[in-house]
Amino acid sequence: MTASSLRNGLFRTVLVASAAASLAGCGINSVPTAEEDAKARWADVQSAYQRRSDLVPNLVETAKAAAASETQILTNVTEARASATAINITTDDLSDPETFNKFQAAQNQLTQALGQLRTVVENYPQLQSQARFADLMVQLEGTENQINVARMRYNESVQSYNTTIRTFPDAIGAKVIYGAKPMVPFAADAAAQKAPKVDFGTTAPAAK
């Protein structure tokens, strides 16, 4: 092999390495990495919501016998669960604020309904004493904590992804190659943060 051939080969190697480095610096790897991380965190959120949804029917059925007079609240919980599970959201919808906000609103409605159910429990000592119901409430409380943690981690990943696709030089690959759009983070719902108010109309039955 001649010296000229060696030089040409070395030049091509350097050129390829330089091009690869340039592309890597333009979001070729960082954008999909950040996107997949956010999608993985979203899967955690969905898993936590699904766990809560699975608990609700058992909670309602167990509460019916002890709090029969509060049928409206139990109906509200059931309907809120139905609304929350009726809205299906995919990873493609994470960049669609309208669909995402509808999903979030439905979940917040269920959160509020469950808050009313907790208030019912406080007014029915005999309901609190049922081991099965008490266990379900403990599980629900743990699920609510899991939801909060999952949502925070999702928001952290979304922030990282949104920053990546807007920051030079990653923004070049994000726009030109991937057509990346910002993902929607969860935002606190003011109504969901308020303590639920329940008017029983009559005095709650005393414990026997």
N, C-alpha and C positions, 0 to 999 in steps of 0.2 A: 504494500500500500504506500502510495506516494505521500510526501509531506503535504501536498495540496489537498489530497483526499482526507487526510487527517484533520486539516484545518477546517474543511467543509463540514466534516462530521461533527467536529467540536462545536462549530458555529450553529449547526442545526439543533444540537443538544441544548446549548445555551438558550437558543431561541424558543424551543419548546418549553423549557423550564421557566423561562421568563414569562411566556404567555400563560402558562398554568398558574404561576404566582399572581399575575395580574388578574386573571379571572377569579381566582380564589379570594382576592382582595376586593372583588366587586360583588360579593354576596352569593357566589355560586354555591358555597357550602353553608355560610352562616344563616342565610335567609330560610332555606328549608329546615335547617336544624332548629332554629328558633320557632318556626311554625309547627313542627312536629312536637316540640316540647309543650307548646300551648295546647295543642290538640290532645296530648296525653293528659294534661292537667284537667282539660274539659271532660275527659272520660271519667276522671275521679269525681267531678261534680255530678255528672249524670248517675254514677253509681250510688252516691250518697242520697240523691233525690229518689232514686228507685227504692232504696232501702226504706226510706221514710214512707213512700207510697205503699209498700208492702205491709207496713205496720198499721196503717190507718184502718183498714177493714176490721182487723182484730180489736183495735181500740174501741171502735164504734160498737161492735157487737157486744163486747164485754161491758161497756158503759150503759147499754140500753136497759138492762134489767134494773140497775141501781139508780139510774137517773132518767126514768121513763118520762117524767114531766118536761124534760128539756129536749124534746124531740127536734125542735127547730135548730138548735145548736148542732145536734148530731147530724141533722140533714145538711146543714151548712158545711160541715166537715166532709161529708160524703160527696157533695156537689163540688166542693173546692178541689178535692182529690181528682174527681172526674175531669175537671177543667185542666188541671195541671198535667194529667197524663194524656190528654187529648192533643196537646200541642207538641208535635215532634220537631226537634231541631237537630240538624246535622252540622258537621264541622264546616260545611260551606256557608251555613247561616251565621257563623260567628262574625262574619264581616257585613252582615245585614242588620243594621240597628233596629229596624221595624220588627222583624221576626224575633230577634233576640229580646227586645223589650216586651213583646207579647208573652214570651215564655217566662221572663222574669216576673211579670205582673201576675201570671197564673200561679207561680210558685209562692209569691208573696201573699196571695189570697189564701192559700192553704196554710201558710204560716200564721196568719191572723186567725183563721178558723180554729187551728189547733191551740192558739192562745186562749180562745174562748172556752175550749174544752178543758184546759187546765184550770180556768176559773171555776168551772162546774165542779171539778174534782175537789177544789178547796171548800166548796159548800156542801159536799156530800161525804161526810166522814166514813160512812159505810162503804163508799166506792173506793176510798183511799185504802181501806183495810183489805180489799180483795187482793190476794197475792198475785193472781194472774194479771190484773190490771196494773198493779204497782210495778210488776216486772216490765210490762209493756211501756209504761211511762219512763222507766229508767232507760230502756232501749231507745225510746224516742228522744230523750234528752241527749243521749250519746250520739244519736244520728244528727241532731241539730248541730252539735259541736263539730261533727265530721263535715257537715255541709259548710259551716263557717270556715273551717280550715281549708277545705277543697277550693272554695271560692277565693280565698286569699291567695292560695298558691296559683290558681288560674290567673288571677289578676296580675300577679308578679310575672308570670310567663307572657301574658299579653303585653304588659308594659315593655318587657325585653324585646319581644317581636316587633311591636310598633315602633320602638326606638331604632331597631336594626334596619327596618325598611325605609326609615326617614333619614338615616345618617350616612354621610359619604364615607367610603365609596360603596358600601353595601346597597345604598339606594339605587345605584345604577342597575345592578343585577335584579333587584326587587322590581323595578319598573319595567325594564327592557325585556328581561328573560321570563320573569314569573308573573308579571302583572299583579303584584301583591297589593292587597288592600288591608287597611288597619282592621284589627279585630276589636270587638266590643267588650269592654270589661263590665263586671257587675258593679252596680252603684247602689248604695243604701237607699231603701225606700222609706221615706219619712213616715208614712202611715203604718208600715210594718213595725216600726220601732216603738210605737205607742202601746201602752198597756191596754189590753182589750177591756171593754166595758160590757158587762152583762147585767141586764135588769131581769131578775127572776120573777118580779111581780108579787110573789108570795115568799114567805119565810121558808128557807130550805129545811127539809125534814131533819129532825134531830136523830143523832146516832142511837141505835138501840143497844 
